Amino acid sequence: MTEKDKTPVYTCTEYRMEMILLALEKRLARPDLSKAEKQSIKAEINRLKVQMDME
């Protein structure tokens, strides 16, 4: 096996999930969100992190 073969594969799906996660985190920082919206966004962030093996 060569060094090139050891490079991890980074797919479009992984990139897309990262961009969604970043957008949700940015949206969560908005000061005008209701408590329910914040909880919903946090739940979605946690779901994505689990799916991405980040937690």
Secondary structure, 3 states (H helix, E strand, C coil): CCCHHHCCCCCHHHHHHHHHHHHHHHHHCCCCCCHHHHHHHHHHHHHHHHHCCCC
